[in-house]
Amino acid sequence: MTGPTDVQRAVTHTHAGRPELRFHIDTILGTDDLLSVVGGVGHESRPGTIDSHLIWLIRLLDGQMAEMWTYRRSAP
């Protein structure tokens, strides 16, 4: 992905294929151009239930997302 248009296209494509998918964000931590987002993904039929706990690591460049890594959080 190279910019906001590509991100919007990817979100639209994902939502078309899985309209029931819901993301939940618990915490956003960041300094300068680095962000850590902790949350998860679930199904709209089970509000409040997180099926997969995720951590996204994001690097910004000139105010736009340059890189993003997604990790599945291990159970404690």
All heavy atoms as a GROMACS GRO file, in nm:
protein
  594
    1MET      N    1   0.083  -0.117   0.000
    1MET     CA    2   0.000   0.000   0.000
    1MET      C    3   0.088   0.123   0.000
    1MET      O    4   0.188   0.127   0.068
    1MET     CB    5  -0.090  -0.001   0.123
    1MET     CG    6  -0.198  -0.104   0.116
    1MET     SD    7  -0.309  -0.088   0.255
    1MET     CE    8  -0.324  -0.259   0.292
    2THR      N    9   0.044   0.221  -0.074
    2THR     CA   10   0.128   0.339  -0.085
    2THR      C   11   0.062   0.467  -0.036
    2THR      O   12   0.123   0.571  -0.043
    2THR     CB   13   0.170   0.359  -0.232
    2THR    OG1   14   0.052   0.372  -0.311
    2THR    CG2   15   0.254   0.243  -0.280
    3GLY      N   16  -0.059   0.462   0.014
    3GLY     CA   17  -0.122   0.584   0.062
    3GLY      C   18  -0.265   0.561   0.104
    3GLY      O   19  -0.316   0.448   0.104
    4PRO      N   20  -0.334   0.669   0.142
    4PRO     CA   21  -0.470   0.658   0.192
    4PRO      C   22  -0.568   0.590   0.095
    4PRO      O   23  -0.656   0.516   0.137
    4PRO     CB   24  -0.511   0.804   0.217
    4PRO     CG   25  -0.382   0.876   0.236
    4PRO     CD   26  -0.283   0.804   0.149
    5THR      N   27  -0.553   0.612  -0.033
    5THR     CA   28  -0.642   0.549  -0.131
    5THR      C   29  -0.628   0.398  -0.128
    5THR      O   30  -0.727   0.324  -0.130
    5THR     CB   31  -0.616   0.603  -0.272
    5THR    OG1   32  -0.632   0.744  -0.271
    5THR    CG2   33  -0.710   0.542  -0.373
    6ASP      N   34  -0.505   0.349  -0.121
    6ASP     CA   35  -0.481   0.205  -0.114
    6ASP      C   36  -0.534   0.146   0.016
    6ASP      O   37  -0.588   0.035   0.018
    6ASP     CB   38  -0.333   0.173  -0.128
    6ASP     CG   39  -0.282   0.193  -0.270
    6ASP    OD1   40  -0.365   0.195  -0.364
    6ASP    OD2   41  -0.161   0.208  -0.287
    7VAL      N   42  -0.518   0.218   0.127
    7VAL     CA   43  -0.571   0.170   0.255
    7VAL      C   44  -0.722   0.162   0.248
    7VAL      O   45  -0.782   0.061   0.287
    7VAL     CB   46  -0.525   0.262   0.372
    7VAL    CG1   47  -0.597   0.225   0.500
    7VAL    CG2   48  -0.374   0.254   0.390
    8GLN      N   49  -0.788   0.264   0.195
    8GLN     CA   50  -0.934   0.262   0.182
    8GLN      C   51  -0.980   0.147   0.094
    8GLN      O   52  -1.076   0.079   0.124
    8GLN     CB   53  -0.986   0.394   0.126
    8GLN     CG   54  -1.139   0.398   0.114
    8GLN     CD   55  -1.208   0.379   0.248
    8GLN    OE1   56  -1.174   0.445   0.346
    8GLN    NE2   57  -1.304   0.289   0.255
    9ARG      N   58  -0.909   0.122  -0.014
    9ARG     CA   59  -0.942   0.010  -0.103
    9ARG      C   60  -0.931  -0.124  -0.029
    9ARG      O   61  -1.017  -0.210  -0.041
    9ARG     CB   62  -0.850   0.011  -0.225
    9ARG     CG   63  -0.890  -0.091  -0.330
    9ARG     CD   64  -0.801  -0.086  -0.455
    9ARG     NE   65  -0.795   0.048  -0.511
    9ARG     CZ   66  -0.682   0.120  -0.528
    9ARG    NH1   67  -0.566   0.070  -0.495
    9ARG    NH2   68  -0.687   0.240  -0.580
   10ALA      N   69  -0.826  -0.141   0.052
   10ALA     CA   70  -0.808  -0.265   0.128
   10ALA      C   71  -0.917  -0.282   0.233
   10ALA      O   72  -0.970  -0.391   0.251
   10ALA     CB   73  -0.670  -0.265   0.193
   11VAL      N   74  -0.954  -0.175   0.301
   11VAL     CA   75  -1.061  -0.180   0.401
   11VAL      C   76  -1.193  -0.216   0.334
   11VAL      O   77  -1.268  -0.302   0.382
   11VAL     CB   78  -1.073  -0.047   0.478
   11VAL    CG1   79  -1.200  -0.041   0.562
   11VAL    CG2   80  -0.950  -0.027   0.566
   12THR      N   81  -1.224  -0.155   0.222
   12THR     CA   82  -1.347  -0.184   0.148
   12THR      C   83  -1.350  -0.329   0.104
   12THR      O   84  -1.452  -0.398   0.117
   12THR     CB   85  -1.361  -0.090   0.027
   12THR    OG1   86  -1.363   0.045   0.075
   12THR    CG2   87  -1.486  -0.118  -0.052
   13HIS      N   88  -1.238  -0.379   0.054
   13HIS     CA   89  -1.230  -0.519   0.009
   13HIS      C   90  -1.250  -0.616   0.126
   13HIS      O   91  -1.324  -0.714   0.115
   13HIS     CB   92  -1.094  -0.543  -0.058
   13HIS     CG   93  -1.073  -0.683  -0.103
   13HIS    ND1   94  -1.142  -0.738  -0.209
   13HIS    CD2   95  -0.992  -0.780  -0.055
   13HIS    CE1   96  -1.104  -0.863  -0.225
   13HIS    NE2   97  -1.013  -0.891  -0.132
   14THR      N   98  -1.185  -0.588   0.238
   14THR     CA   99  -1.200  -0.673   0.356
   14THR      C  100  -1.343  -0.671   0.407
   14THR      O  101  -1.402  -0.775   0.438
   14THR     CB  102  -1.103  -0.629   0.468
   14THR    OG1  103  -0.970  -0.638   0.419
   14THR    CG2  104  -1.118  -0.714   0.592
   15HIS      N  105  -1.402  -0.553   0.414
   15HIS     CA  106  -1.539  -0.540   0.464
   15HIS      C  107  -1.639  -0.610   0.370
   15HIS      O  108  -1.734  -0.672   0.416
   15HIS     CB  109  -1.578  -0.394   0.483
   15HIS     CG  110  -1.712  -0.376   0.546
   15HIS    ND1  111  -1.737  -0.413   0.676
   15HIS    CD2  112  -1.827  -0.327   0.497
   15HIS    CE1  113  -1.864  -0.388   0.704
   15HIS    NE2  114  -1.921  -0.336   0.596
   16ALA      N  115  -1.616  -0.604   0.240
   16ALA     CA  116  -1.705  -0.672   0.144
   16ALA      C  117  -1.700  -0.823   0.163
   16ALA      O  118  -1.801  -0.892   0.152
   16ALA     CB  119  -1.667  -0.635   0.001
   17GLY      N  120  -1.583  -0.876   0.191
   17GLY     CA  121  -1.567  -1.020   0.209
   17GLY      C  122  -1.611  -1.071   0.344
   17GLY      O  123  -1.652  -1.185   0.359
   18ARG      N  124  -1.602  -0.984   0.447
   18ARG     CA  125  -1.637  -1.023   0.583
   18ARG      C  126  -1.706  -0.906   0.654
   18ARG      O  127  -1.651  -0.846   0.746
   18ARG     CB  128  -1.513  -1.064   0.660
   18ARG     CG  129  -1.446  -1.185   0.596
   18ARG     CD  130  -1.356  -1.263   0.684
   18ARG     NE  131  -1.411  -1.297   0.813
   18ARG     CZ  132  -1.335  -1.319   0.919
   18ARG    NH1  133  -1.205  -1.309   0.911
   18ARG    NH2  134  -1.389  -1.351   1.034
   19PRO      N  135  -1.830  -0.874   0.614
   19PRO     CA  136  -1.898  -0.757   0.671
   19PRO      C  137  -1.925  -0.768   0.821
   19PRO      O  138  -1.948  -0.668   0.888
   19PRO     CB  139  -2.027  -0.748   0.592
   19PRO     CG  140  -2.049  -0.884   0.538
   19PRO     CD  141  -1.912  -0.943   0.516
   20GLU      N  142  -1.921  -0.889   0.874
   20GLU     CA  143  -1.948  -0.909   1.017
   20GLU      C  144  -1.826  -0.885   1.105
   20GLU      O  145  -1.836  -0.882   1.227
   20GLU     CB  146  -1.999  -1.052   1.038
   20GLU     CG  147  -1.895  -1.160   1.022
   20GLU     CD  148  -1.855  -1.193   0.878
   20GLU    OE1  149  -1.917  -1.144   0.782
   20GLU    OE2  150  -1.758  -1.269   0.861
   21LEU      N  151  -1.709  -0.865   1.045
   21LEU     CA  152  -1.584  -0.846   1.118
   21LEU      C  153  -1.584  -0.712   1.191
   21LEU      O  154  -1.619  -0.608   1.133
   21LEU     CB  155  -1.468  -0.850   1.017
   21LEU     CG  156  -1.328  -0.861   1.070
   21LEU    CD1  157  -1.307  -0.996   1.139
   21LEU    CD2  158  -1.229  -0.847   0.956
   22ARG      N  159  -1.546  -0.715   1.318
   22ARG     CA  160  -1.540  -0.592   1.397
   22ARG      C  161  -1.406  -0.584   1.469
   22ARG      O  162  -1.360  -0.682   1.527
   22ARG     CB  163  -1.652  -0.589   1.502
   22ARG     CG  164  -1.791  -0.586   1.443
   22ARG     CD  165  -1.813  -0.453   1.369
   22ARG     NE  166  -1.946  -0.446   1.311
   22ARG     CZ  167  -1.975  -0.471   1.185
   22ARG    NH1  168  -1.880  -0.506   1.100
   22ARG    NH2  169  -2.097  -0.460   1.139
   23PHE      N  170  -1.343  -0.467   1.464
   23PHE     CA  171  -1.216  -0.445   1.533
   23PHE      C  172  -1.242  -0.370   1.663
   23PHE      O  173  -1.331  -0.287   1.672
   23PHE     CB  174  -1.120  -0.364   1.445
   23PHE     CG  175  -1.068  -0.443   1.328
   23PHE    CD1  176  -1.131  -0.435   1.206
   23PHE    CD2  177  -0.959  -0.524   1.343
   23PHE    CE1  178  -1.084  -0.508   1.098
   23PHE    CE2  179  -0.911  -0.598   1.237
   23PHE     CZ  180  -0.973  -0.590   1.114
   24HIS      N  181  -1.162  -0.401   1.763
   24HIS     CA  182  -1.172  -0.339   1.894
   24HIS      C  183  -1.032  -0.290   1.932
   24HIS      O  184  -0.935  -0.366   1.920
   24HIS     CB  185  -1.222  -0.441   1.997
   24HIS     CG  186  -1.219  -0.391   2.137
   24HIS    ND1  187  -1.312  -0.304   2.186
   24HIS    CD2  188  -1.131  -0.415   2.237
   24HIS    CE1  189  -1.283  -0.277   2.312
   24HIS    NE2  190  -1.174  -0.343   2.344
   25ILE      N  191  -1.022  -0.166   1.976
   25ILE     CA  192  -0.892  -0.111   2.017
   25ILE      C  193  -0.896  -0.083   2.166
   25ILE      O  194  -0.986  -0.013   2.216
   25ILE     CB  195  -0.858   0.016   1.938
   25ILE    CG1  196  -0.842  -0.021   1.791
   25ILE    CG2  197  -0.735   0.085   1.994
   25ILE    CD1  198  -0.797   0.085   1.700
   26ASP      N  199  -0.799  -0.141   2.240
   26ASP     CA  200  -0.786  -0.120   2.384
   26ASP      C  201  -0.697  -0.002   2.416
   26ASP      O  202  -0.732   0.083   2.496
   26ASP     CB  203  -0.727  -0.244   2.452
   26ASP     CG  204  -0.818  -0.364   2.446
   26ASP    OD1  205  -0.939  -0.349   2.464
   26ASP    OD2  206  -0.766  -0.475   2.423
   27THR      N  207  -0.580   0.001   2.352
   27THR     CA  208  -0.477   0.099   2.388
   27THR      C  209  -0.398   0.141   2.265
   27THR      O  210  -0.368   0.058   2.180
   27THR     CB  211  -0.377   0.036   2.489
   27THR    OG1  212  -0.449  -0.017   2.598
   27THR    CG2  213  -0.277   0.137   2.539
   28ILE      N  214  -0.364   0.268   2.260
   28ILE     CA  215  -0.273   0.320   2.158
   28ILE      C  216  -0.160   0.391   2.232
   28ILE      O  217  -0.185   0.482   2.311
   28ILE     CB  218  -0.344   0.418   2.062
   28ILE    CG1  219  -0.459   0.349   1.990
   28ILE    CG2  220  -0.244   0.476   1.963
   28ILE    CD1  221  -0.543   0.442   1.905
   29LEU      N  222  -0.039   0.347   2.206
   29LEU     CA  223   0.079   0.409   2.265
   29LEU      C  224   0.169   0.455   2.151
   29LEU      O  225   0.180   0.386   2.050
   29LEU     CB  226   0.156   0.308   2.350
   29LEU     CG  227   0.079   0.243   2.465
   29LEU    CD1  228   0.159   0.129   2.525
   29LEU    CD2  229   0.047   0.347   2.570
   30GLY      N  230   0.232   0.569   2.169
   30GLY     CA  231   0.318   0.614   2.061
   30GLY      C  232   0.412   0.724   2.102
   30GLY      O  233   0.389   0.795   2.199
   31THR      N  234   0.521   0.732   2.027
   31THR     CA  235   0.616   0.841   2.038
   31THR      C  236   0.663   0.875   1.898
   31THR      O  237   0.695   0.787   1.819
   31THR     CB  238   0.738   0.804   2.124
   31THR    OG1  239   0.801   0.690   2.068
   31THR    CG2  240   0.699   0.775   2.268
   32ASP      N  241   0.660   1.001   1.867
   32ASP     CA  242   0.704   1.049   1.736
   32ASP      C  243   0.635   0.975   1.623
   32ASP      O  244   0.516   0.986   1.606
   32ASP     CB  245   0.857   1.044   1.724
   32ASP     CG  246   0.926   1.129   1.829
   32ASP    OD1  247   0.872   1.238   1.860
   32ASP    OD2  248   1.030   1.088   1.882
   33ASP      N  249   0.710   0.894   1.549
   33ASP     CA  250   0.653   0.827   1.431
   33ASP      C  251   0.629   0.677   1.451
   33ASP      O  252   0.612   0.603   1.355
   33ASP     CB  253   0.742   0.850   1.309
   33ASP     CG  254   0.882   0.796   1.326
   33ASP    OD1  255   0.918   0.755   1.439
   33ASP    OD2  256   0.957   0.794   1.227
   34LEU      N  257   0.628   0.630   1.578
   34LEU     CA  258   0.606   0.489   1.607
   34LEU      C  259   0.483   0.471   1.695
   34LEU      O  260   0.467   0.543   1.794
   34LEU     CB  261   0.728   0.429   1.676
   34LEU     CG  262   0.859   0.437   1.599
   34LEU    CD1  263   0.974   0.388   1.687
   34LEU    CD2  264   0.851   0.356   1.470
   35LEU      N  265   0.397   0.377   1.659
   35LEU     CA  266   0.276   0.349   1.735
   35LEU      C  267   0.265   0.201   1.766
   35LEU      O  268   0.304   0.117   1.686
   35LEU     CB  269   0.150   0.388   1.656
   35LEU     CG  270   0.130   0.533   1.620
   35LEU    CD1  271   0.012   0.546   1.526
   35LEU    CD2  272   0.107   0.615   1.745
   36SER      N  273   0.208   0.172   1.881
   36SER     CA  274   0.172   0.036   1.918
   36SER      C  275   0.024   0.039   1.951
   36SER      O  276  -0.021   0.118   2.035
   36SER     CB  277   0.253  -0.009   2.040
   36SER     OG  278   0.205  -0.133   2.086
   37VAL      N  279  -0.055  -0.044   1.884
   37VAL     CA  280  -0.199  -0.049   1.905
   37VAL      C  281  -0.234  -0.189   1.953
   37VAL      O  282  -0.199  -0.287   1.888
   37VAL     CB  283  -0.276  -0.016   1.775
   37VAL    CG1  284  -0.426  -0.020   1.799
   37VAL    CG2  285  -0.233   0.120   1.720
   38VAL      N  286  -0.301  -0.197   2.068
   38VAL     CA  287  -0.341  -0.326   2.125
   38VAL      C  288  -0.492  -0.336   2.116
   38VAL      O  289  -0.564  -0.245   2.154
   38VAL     CB  290  -0.295  -0.338   2.272
   38VAL    CG1  291  -0.340  -0.470   2.333
   38VAL    CG2  292  -0.145  -0.322   2.282
   39GLY      N  293  -0.540  -0.447   2.062
   39GLY     CA  294  -0.684  -0.466   2.048
   39GLY      C  295  -0.714  -0.606   2.003
   39GLY      O  296  -0.648  -0.702   2.042
   40GLY      N  297  -0.814  -0.616   1.918
   40GLY     CA  298  -0.850  -0.748   1.870
   40GLY      C  299  -0.958  -0.741   1.764
   40GLY      O  300  -0.999  -0.634   1.721
   41VAL      N  301  -1.004  -0.858   1.725
   41VAL     CA  302  -1.106  -0.869   1.623
   41VAL      C  303  -1.210  -0.970   1.670
   41VAL      O  304  -1.179  -1.067   1.737
   41VAL     CB  305  -1.043  -0.908   1.487
   41VAL    CG1  306  -0.981  -1.044   1.492
   41VAL    CG2  307  -1.143  -0.897   1.375
   42GLY      N  308  -1.335  -0.941   1.638
   42GLY     CA  309  -1.444  -1.030   1.674
   42GLY      C  310  -1.552  -1.028   1.568
   42GLY      O  311  -1.535  -0.976   1.459
   43HIS      N  312  -1.667  -1.084   1.603
   43HIS     CA  313  -1.780  -1.098   1.512
   43HIS      C  314  -1.896  -1.012   1.564
   43HIS      O  315  -1.920  -1.008   1.685
   43HIS     CB  316  -1.821  -1.245   1.506
   43HIS     CG  317  -1.916  -1.276   1.395
   43HIS    ND1  318  -2.051  -1.256   1.408
   43HIS    CD2  319  -1.895  -1.326   1.272
   43HIS    CE1  320  -2.111  -1.293   1.296
   43HIS    NE2  321  -2.018  -1.336   1.211
   44GLU      N  322  -1.967  -0.946   1.474
   44GLU     CA  323  -2.074  -0.856   1.516
   44GLU      C  324  -2.185  -0.927   1.594
   44GLU      O  325  -2.256  -0.865   1.673
   44GLU     CB  326  -2.135  -0.783   1.396
   44GLU     CG  327  -2.217  -0.871   1.305
   44GLU     CD  328  -2.278  -0.794   1.189
   44GLU    OE1  329  -2.266  -0.671   1.185
   44GLU    OE2  330  -2.338  -0.858   1.102
   45SER      N  331  -2.201  -1.059   1.576
   45SER     CA  332  -2.305  -1.132   1.647
   45SER      C  333  -2.270  -1.158   1.793
   45SER      O  334  -2.354  -1.201   1.871
   45SER     CB  335  -2.333  -1.266   1.578
   45SER     OG  336  -2.221  -1.352   1.589
   46ARG      N  337  -2.142  -1.130   1.830
   46ARG     CA  338  -2.097  -1.150   1.968
   46ARG      C  339  -2.031  -1.022   2.019
   46ARG      O  340  -1.911  -1.019   2.043
   46ARG     CB  341  -1.999  -1.267   1.974
   46ARG     CG  342  -2.060  -1.400   1.934
   46ARG     CD  343  -1.961  -1.516   1.942
   46ARG     NE  344  -1.834  -1.494   1.874
   46ARG     CZ  345  -1.814  -1.511   1.742
   46ARG    NH1  346  -1.913  -1.549   1.665
   46ARG    NH2  347  -1.696  -1.491   1.690
   47PRO      N  348  -2.109  -0.916   2.038
   47PRO     CA  349  -2.051  -0.789   2.084
   47PRO      C  350  -1.974  -0.809   2.214
   47PRO      O  351  -2.016  -0.880   2.304
   47PRO     CB  352  -2.172  -0.699   2.107
   47PRO     CG  353  -2.282  -0.760   2.027
   47PRO     CD  354  -2.254  -0.908   2.025
   48GLY      N  355  -1.858  -0.747   2.220
   48GLY     CA  356  -1.775  -0.755   2.340
   48GLY      C  357  -1.687  -0.878   2.348
   48GLY      O  358  -1.604  -0.890   2.437
   49THR      N  359  -1.703  -0.972   2.255
   49THR     CA  360  -1.620  -1.092   2.253
   49THR      C  361  -1.509  -1.075   2.150
   49THR      O  362  -1.536  -1.046   2.034
   49THR     CB  363  -1.703  -1.217   2.217
   49THR    OG1  364  -1.806  -1.232   2.314
   49THR    CG2  365  -1.617  -1.342   2.214
   50ILE      N  366  -1.386  -1.092   2.195
   50ILE     CA  367  -1.271  -1.081   2.106
   50ILE      C  368  -1.225  -1.222   2.072
   50ILE      O  369  -1.190  -1.301   2.159
   50ILE     CB  370  -1.156  -1.003   2.173
   50ILE    CG1  371  -1.203  -0.864   2.217
   50ILE    CG2  372  -1.036  -0.995   2.081
   50ILE    CD1  373  -1.253  -0.776   2.107
   51ASP      N  374  -1.227  -1.255   1.943
   51ASP     CA  375  -1.184  -1.388   1.898
   51ASP      C  376  -1.033  -1.399   1.886
   51ASP      O  377  -0.976  -1.503   1.914
   51ASP     CB  378  -1.250  -1.422   1.764
   51ASP     CG  379  -1.401  -1.429   1.774
   51ASP    OD1  380  -1.451  -1.487   1.872
   51ASP    OD2  381  -1.469  -1.377   1.684
   52SER      N  382  -0.969  -1.294   1.842
   52SER     CA  383  -0.823  -1.291   1.829
   52SER      C  384  -0.772  -1.160   1.886
   52SER      O  385  -0.813  -1.053   1.843
   52SER     CB  386  -0.781  -1.300   1.682
   52SER     OG  387  -0.812  -1.425   1.628
   53HIS      N  388  -0.682  -1.171   1.984
   53HIS     CA  389  -0.618  -1.052   2.041
   53HIS      C  390  -0.498  -1.018   1.955
   53HIS      O  391  -0.417  -1.105   1.923
   53HIS     CB  392  -0.576  -1.079   2.186
   53HIS     CG  393  -0.692  -1.100   2.276
   53HIS    ND1  394  -0.757  -0.996   2.337
   53HIS    CD2  395  -0.758  -1.212   2.311
   53HIS    CE1  396  -0.858  -1.044   2.408
   53HIS    NE2  397  -0.861  -1.175   2.394
   54LEU      N  398  -0.489  -0.892   1.915
   54LEU     CA  399  -0.386  -0.850   1.820
   54LEU      C  400  -0.305  -0.732   1.872
   54LEU      O  401  -0.353  -0.654   1.954
   54LEU     CB  402  -0.450  -0.812   1.686
   54LEU     CG  403  -0.535  -0.919   1.619
   54LEU    CD1  404  -0.609  -0.859   1.501
   54LEU    CD2  405  -0.449  -1.036   1.575
   55ILE      N  406  -0.184  -0.721   1.820
   55ILE     CA  407  -0.100  -0.603   1.844
   55ILE      C  408  -0.053  -0.555   1.707
   55ILE      O  409  -0.002  -0.633   1.626
   55ILE     CB  410   0.022  -0.638   1.931
   55ILE    CG1  411  -0.024  -0.688   2.068
   55ILE    CG2  412   0.114  -0.516   1.945
   55ILE    CD1  413   0.087  -0.744   2.154
   56TRP      N  414  -0.076  -0.428   1.679
   56TRP     CA  415  -0.030  -0.368   1.554
   56TRP      C  416   0.085  -0.274   1.588
   56TRP      O  417   0.075  -0.190   1.676
   56TRP     CB  418  -0.140  -0.287   1.487
   56TRP     CG  419  -0.257  -0.368   1.443
   56TRP    CD1  420  -0.269  -0.438   1.326
   56TRP    CD2  421  -0.382  -0.386   1.512
   56TRP    NE1  422  -0.392  -0.498   1.320
   56TRP    CE2  423  -0.464  -0.468   1.432
   56TRP    CE3  424  -0.432  -0.341   1.634
   56TRP    CZ2  425  -0.592  -0.506   1.470
   56TRP    CZ3  426  -0.559  -0.379   1.672
   56TRP    CH2  427  -0.637  -0.461   1.590
   57LEU      N  428   0.196  -0.286   1.517
   57LEU     CA  429   0.308  -0.194   1.528
   57LEU      C  430   0.311  -0.113   1.400
   57LEU      O  431   0.313  -0.170   1.290
   57LEU     CB  432   0.439  -0.269   1.548
   57LEU     CG  433   0.444  -0.358   1.672
   57LEU    CD1  434   0.576  -0.433   1.677
   57LEU    CD2  435   0.422  -0.278   1.799
   58ILE      N  436   0.311   0.019   1.414
   58ILE     CA  437   0.296   0.107   1.298
   58ILE      C  438   0.407   0.212   1.297
   58ILE      O  439   0.438   0.271   1.401
   58ILE     CB  440   0.158   0.177   1.301
   58ILE    CG1  441   0.048   0.070   1.303
   58ILE    CG2  442   0.142   0.273   1.184
   58ILE    CD1  443  -0.088   0.124   1.344
   59ARG      N  444   0.463   0.234   1.179
   59ARG     CA  445   0.562   0.341   1.160
   59ARG      C  446   0.504   0.442   1.063
   59ARG      O  447   0.456   0.406   0.955
   59ARG     CB  448   0.694   0.287   1.105
   59ARG     CG  449   0.801   0.395   1.092
   59ARG     CD  450   0.934   0.338   1.047
   59ARG     NE  451   0.928   0.290   0.910
   59ARG     CZ  452   0.947   0.365   0.801
   59ARG    NH1  453   0.970   0.494   0.813
   59ARG    NH2  454   0.942   0.311   0.681
   60LEU      N  455   0.505   0.567   1.104
   60LEU     CA  456   0.456   0.676   1.021
   60LEU      C  457   0.572   0.746   0.953
   60LEU      O  458   0.682   0.753   1.006
   60LEU     CB  459   0.378   0.777   1.106
   60LEU     CG  460   0.261   0.722   1.186
   60LEU    CD1  461   0.204   0.831   1.277
   60LEU    CD2  462   0.155   0.665   1.096
   61LEU      N  463   0.544   0.800   0.837
   61LEU     CA  464   0.642   0.881   0.765
   61LEU      C  465   0.566   1.000   0.707
   61LEU      O  466   0.471   0.982   0.631
   61LEU     CB  467   0.708   0.798   0.654
   61LEU     CG  468   0.815   0.869   0.570
   61LEU    CD1  469   0.933   0.908   0.659
   61LEU    CD2  470   0.862   0.778   0.458
   62ASP      N  471   0.605   1.119   0.748
   62ASP     CA  472   0.538   1.241   0.703
   62ASP      C  473   0.388   1.236   0.731
   62ASP      O  474   0.305   1.274   0.649
   62ASP     CB  475   0.563   1.266   0.555
   62ASP     CG  476   0.709   1.291   0.524
   62ASP    OD1  477   0.778   1.350   0.610
   62ASP    OD2  478   0.754   1.250   0.416
   63GLY      N  479   0.350   1.180   0.848
   63GLY     CA  480   0.210   1.178   0.889
   63GLY      C  481   0.125   1.068   0.825
   63GLY      O  482   0.006   1.062   0.848
   64GLN      N  483   0.187   0.981   0.745
   64GLN     CA  484   0.113   0.871   0.682
   64GLN      C  485   0.176   0.738   0.721
   64GLN      O  486   0.296   0.731   0.747
   64GLN     CB  487   0.113   0.886   0.530
   64GLN     CG  488   0.037   1.008   0.484
   64GLN     CD  489   0.021   1.008   0.334
   64GLN    OE1  490   0.028   0.905   0.269
   64GLN    NE2  491  -0.004   1.125   0.278
   65MET      N  492   0.094   0.634   0.722
   65MET     CA  493   0.145   0.502   0.757
   65MET      C  494   0.243   0.454   0.650
   65MET      O  495   0.210   0.447   0.533
   65MET     CB  496   0.030   0.402   0.771
   65MET     CG  497   0.078   0.266   0.815
   65MET     SD  498  -0.052   0.151   0.858
   65MET     CE  499  -0.147   0.146   0.708
   66ALA      N  500   0.364   0.424   0.694
   66ALA     CA  501   0.466   0.374   0.602
   66ALA      C  502   0.479   0.222   0.613
   66ALA      O  503   0.504   0.155   0.514
   66ALA     CB  504   0.600   0.440   0.633
   67GLU      N  505   0.463   0.171   0.735
   67GLU     CA  506   0.474   0.026   0.757
   67GLU      C  507   0.380  -0.013   0.870
   67GLU      O  508   0.354   0.066   0.961
   67GLU     CB  509   0.615  -0.014   0.798
   67GLU     CG  510   0.720   0.012   0.693
   67GLU     CD  511   0.857  -0.026   0.743
   67GLU    OE1  512   0.893  -0.144   0.731
   67GLU    OE2  513   0.926   0.064   0.795
   68MET      N  514   0.331  -0.138   0.863
   68MET     CA  515   0.250  -0.191   0.972
   68MET      C  516   0.274  -0.340   0.984
   68MET      O  517   0.275  -0.411   0.884
   68MET     CB  518   0.101  -0.166   0.948
   68MET     CG  519   0.015  -0.217   1.063
   68MET     SD  520  -0.158  -0.174   1.048
   68MET     CE  521  -0.215  -0.309   0.948
   69TRP      N  522   0.294  -0.385   1.106
   69TRP     CA  523   0.310  -0.527   1.135
   69TRP      C  524   0.196  -0.567   1.228
   69TRP      O  525   0.161  -0.492   1.319
   69TRP     CB  526   0.443  -0.556   1.203
   69TRP     CG  527   0.562  -0.515   1.123
   69TRP    CD1  528   0.628  -0.588   1.030
   69TRP    CD2  529   0.629  -0.389   1.128
   69TRP    NE1  530   0.733  -0.517   0.978
   69TRP    CE2  531   0.735  -0.393   1.036
   69TRP    CE3  532   0.609  -0.271   1.202
   69TRP    CZ2  533   0.822  -0.287   1.017
   69TRP    CZ3  534   0.694  -0.166   1.182
   69TRP    CH2  535   0.800  -0.174   1.090
   70THR      N  536   0.141  -0.684   1.209
   70THR     CA  537   0.034  -0.736   1.293
   70THR      C  538   0.080  -0.864   1.360
   70THR      O  539   0.132  -0.953   1.294
   70THR     CB  540  -0.092  -0.766   1.210
   70THR    OG1  541  -0.133  -0.646   1.143
   70THR    CG2  542  -0.206  -0.813   1.299
   71TYR      N  543   0.061  -0.871   1.491
   71TYR     CA  544   0.099  -0.989   1.568
   71TYR      C  545  -0.023  -1.038   1.645
   71TYR      O  546  -0.099  -0.957   1.700
   71TYR     CB  547   0.211  -0.956   1.668
   71TYR     CG  548   0.337  -0.912   1.600
   71TYR    CD1  549   0.361  -0.777   1.577
   71TYR    CD2  550   0.431  -1.006   1.559
   71TYR    CE1  551   0.479  -0.736   1.515
   71TYR    CE2  552   0.548  -0.965   1.497
   71TYR     CZ  553   0.570  -0.831   1.473
   71TYR     OH  554   0.684  -0.790   1.411
   72ARG      N  555  -0.039  -1.167   1.654
   72ARG     CA  556  -0.144  -1.226   1.737
   72ARG      C  557  -0.087  -1.239   1.876
   72ARG      O  558   0.018  -1.299   1.897
   72ARG     CB  559  -0.187  -1.362   1.684
   72ARG     CG  560  -0.302  -1.419   1.766
   72ARG     CD  561  -0.365  -1.536   1.700
   72ARG     NE  562  -0.432  -1.486   1.579
   72ARG     CZ  563  -0.461  -1.560   1.476
   72ARG    NH1  564  -0.431  -1.688   1.474
   72ARG    NH2  565  -0.521  -1.509   1.372
   73ARG      N  566  -0.156  -1.181   1.971
   73ARG     CA  567  -0.111  -1.181   2.110
   73ARG      C  568  -0.129  -1.319   2.172
   73ARG      O  569  -0.234  -1.381   2.156
   73ARG     CB  570  -0.190  -1.076   2.190
   73ARG     CG  571  -0.130  -1.036   2.318
   73ARG     CD  572  -0.198  -0.916   2.375
   73ARG     NE  573  -0.332  -0.951   2.421
   73ARG     CZ  574  -0.420  -0.864   2.467
   73ARG    NH1  575  -0.390  -0.736   2.469
   73ARG    NH2  576  -0.537  -0.903   2.506
   74SER      N  577  -0.029  -1.367   2.241
   74SER     CA  578  -0.037  -1.497   2.309
   74SER      C  579  -0.123  -1.484   2.433
   74SER      O  580  -0.131  -1.379   2.496
   74SER     CB  581   0.102  -1.543   2.352
   74SER     OG  582   0.188  -1.552   2.244
   75ALA      N  583  -0.187  -1.595   2.469
   75ALA     CA  584  -0.266  -1.596   2.594
   75ALA      C  585  -0.171  -1.582   2.712
   75ALA      O  586  -0.062  -1.639   2.712
   75ALA     CB  587  -0.344  -1.726   2.604
   76PRO      N  588  -0.211  -1.504   2.814
   76PRO     CA  589  -0.122  -1.484   2.931
   76PRO      C  590  -0.102  -1.611   3.010
   76PRO      O  591  -0.172  -1.703   3.009
   76PRO     CB  592  -0.195  -1.380   3.014
   76PRO     CG  593  -0.330  -1.364   2.957
   76PRO     CD  594  -0.334  -1.434   2.825
   0.00000   0.00000   0.00000
